[in-house]
């Protein structure tokens, strides 16, 4: 299946994983409405919402860049209305925008805690909520939230409680919407990588060049997202997928092409145990 002619509404897609997902949809000929705050170049972050839109158009899609803050209800509602006015509806909602801070509880300032809760949890809720009425009118509607499977093992709770709460909050929204919207035929799933993915967050916050060398390219996330979003919505909902598992289900058993540095030992991401599912190499 293809996303040709479908309209994707995605948060935080000016760079990294969000942009990779948008570009994969664009290669199908999709419409992409992207909401993000980065209107001007940042000294440590590559790209803006406008350069992302240019790349989407060059890849074969139609882009609508919207400068906005997903923490603000009015801005979210306005952005969704603009997307519907431009493209005639919304077929897919992708909750990509996220903040990260791995500080332990005593070291985590409450304003940083609030930022993660506001972007990750409130933002996911707000964007999904605004898209739902339009998804009900779509042929194969999907909500995809970039968050991990929920694992209550103490090793994921103790080291960075604030971040874990924020990411698990996103996953609870994904699973809760699946239950709430099942009768409407709207799929809702979470998606997370088994390994680190080479992004600005990994470069700037999780270990610099050494961490990047042990990561996979954002395309591993993009290809897995595309696979989920093209599945029948009524048959594919209520799951917390891992990217590599999705690709294995699609018949991809060698993931070496996704390595950021070919042949490097991969670093397992937070909230998961192994880089690859059984039977998958690379």
N, C-alpha and C positions, 0 to 999 in steps of 0.2 A: 504494500500500500504506500501511498504518497501523501505528502502534505500540500500538494499543488492546490492553489486557490484557497487554502485554509488561512484563517487569521489567528496568529499567535500573539497573546498579550503577555509580556515578560517583564519582570522587575529586575533592575540592576544589571542590564545586559550591555553596558558600555565597554566591557573587557572580559577576559577570562572565560570561565565556564559558561556564563550566560550568553556571551557573544558567540562562543562556539556552537551552542545549541541553536541560536538564532541563525547563524550562517548555514548550519546543516538544513534547517527548514527552508532557508532562502534558496538553496540549491534545488529544492523541489519546486520552487516557484511560489512559496508561501508569502503571505503578507505578515509583517512583523511590526507590532506596536511595542516600543520599548520605553519604559519609564525609569529614569535614573537622575541623580543629582548632579552628575559630572558634566557641566556645560563648558567649563574652561579646563585647559590642561593642568595636570597636577604634577609637581616635581618628582613624585615617587610612584605615580600610577600612570600606566600607558593608556592613551586614548580618551575620548569623550563620547558623549551620546551621539554627537554629530559624525564623528569619524566612524563610529560603529554603524550608523545608518548608511554611510557611504559604502562600507564593506558589504552590508546586506544587499544593497542595490547592485553592486558589482557582482555579487554571487548569484544573482538572478531573482531576488525577491523584491518586494515593495516594502519600504520602511517608513514608519512614522515615529520620529524621535520626539519624546515628550519629557521636558525637564520638570521633575516633580519629586516630592518626598512621600514615600509610601506610609509614613507615620501620620500623615495628614489626611483625614477622611475626605475632605472636600477636594483635595488635589487628586486623590485616587479616583473618586467618582467622576471628576472632570476628565481625567485621562482616559478612563474607560469609555465615556461618552464620545470623546474625540475619535477613539479607535473605531467605535461602532459607526459614527458618522462618515468616517473615511472609507471603511472597508465593508460596511453593511452588517457586521456581527462579530462575534468572537467564538472560535472553535476550541481554542486551547488556552489555558491559563498556566503559566510557569512561574512559580515562586522561587526565584533565584536569589534575590537580595538578602544579604546576611552580614552580620557583624560578628567578629571573633575577638575574644580576650580570654586567655587561658590562665589568668591569675587565680591563685587560691583565694578563699573567702575573705580573709583579713586584709589581703592586698588589693582586693577588687573594690575600687571606688564605686559608690552607689550610682553615680552618674554613668559609669561604664556599664554597670549591671543594667540600668534602665535603658541604655542605648541598645544593648543586645535584645532585651525583651521587646522594646518598641519596634525595632526593625524586623527581627526574626519572627516574633510571635504576633504582635499586633499587625505588622505589615502584611504577613502572610494571610492573616484573618481578613484584613481590610480588602486586599486585592482579590482574594477568592470571593468574598461576599459581594463585591461590586460586579464581578464577572458572572456569577451564577445565573441571574435572569437571562443573560444572553446565551450562556451555554445551554440552557434548556431548549433553545431554538436551533441548536446546531445538530448536524447529522451524526457526528461521532465525537462528542465532547469529552475533553480530558482536563483535569487539574493535575499538575505535576509539581511536587514540592521537593526541593533539593535538601534533604535531611536524612538522618541515619535511622536504621532499625533501633528500636528501643530495647536496650539491654541494661538491666538493673544491677549488673555486676559492680561491686564497690570500686573496682579499678577505673570505671568510667564516671563514678559519682564523686570520688574523693579528690582527685587532682585539680579539677576545674569545674566546680559545681555550678557557677554562674553560667558558663558556656553550655554545659550539658543541659541545664534547665531550658535554655533558649532553643537549642537544637531539638531536644525532645518535644518541646512545645510545638514546634513546626510539624514534627511527625505525628503528634496527637491530632493536630488539625487535619492533616492529610487522611489519617485513618477515620477520624470522626466524620469528615465530609463524605467519605466513601459510604459510611453507614447511613448518613442523613439523606444522601442524594441517590442512593442505589435505585430507588423506584423511578427516578427521573431519567435514568440511563446515563448519568454523568459519572465518569470514572474519576477517582481520586487516588493517587499513589504517591509514595515517597521514593526517592532515588538517591543513592550514595555510592561513592567509589570504595573499592577494597584497598587501594593504594593512595598515597598522596598524588594530587594532580597539580601540575606546574602552573601556578597562578601567582599574582602579586602577593597574596596573603602568605603563601608558602615562602616566597622570596624574602619578604619583609618581616615576617613574624615567626616562621617555623623553621628557620635554619639556613636561610640564604642559599648560596650556590650548591652547598653540600646536599641540602634537602631537595633542591630542584633536580639534581643529578639522579636522585633516587625516586623520582616521580614519573607519572605517565602524563602524556599530553592531554589537554582539555578535550580533544576529539574522542577520547574513550567515553567521556560523559555524554558528549553530543550524540554519538552513534547509539548509545544505550537509550538516551532520551527519545531519539527518533523512533527506535524500535517500540518503545512503550506507547508513544503517542499515536502510532499507526495501528495499534491493535484494537479490536472491537471493544468499545467502552464498556458494554454490558458484561463482557467476559473477563475484563482485566481491571479490577478495582480492589481497593482495600489491602494493597501490598506495600511492604517496605523493601524495595528491590535493591540489590547491589549491581552496579554497572556490569561488572565482569560476568555475573551470573546471567544477566539479560543477554549479553552478547553470546554466551555459551548456548543459550536457548535458541539463538538465531543461527547457530552452526559455526560460530567463530571460536576456534579452539587454539589459535596461536595469536597472542596479544602483543608479540614483540614489536610490531609496527607502531604501537602506541608509546613505546619507551621514549622519554625525553632525552636520555643518553643511552644509546644502544648497548645492551649487555650489562648495564649497571644493576646492582642488587636493589630491588624495590623496597621502599619503606611502606609498611602497612599503615593505613589511615586510622584515625580515632574511631572507636566503637565497633571495630571488626577484628577478626582474628588472623586471617591469612590473605595473602596477596591475590591468590587465584582460587577458583572453585576446583574441585577434583576433575581431572581430565583436561585441564586448560593449561597451556604453557605460555611462557613469556611474561 
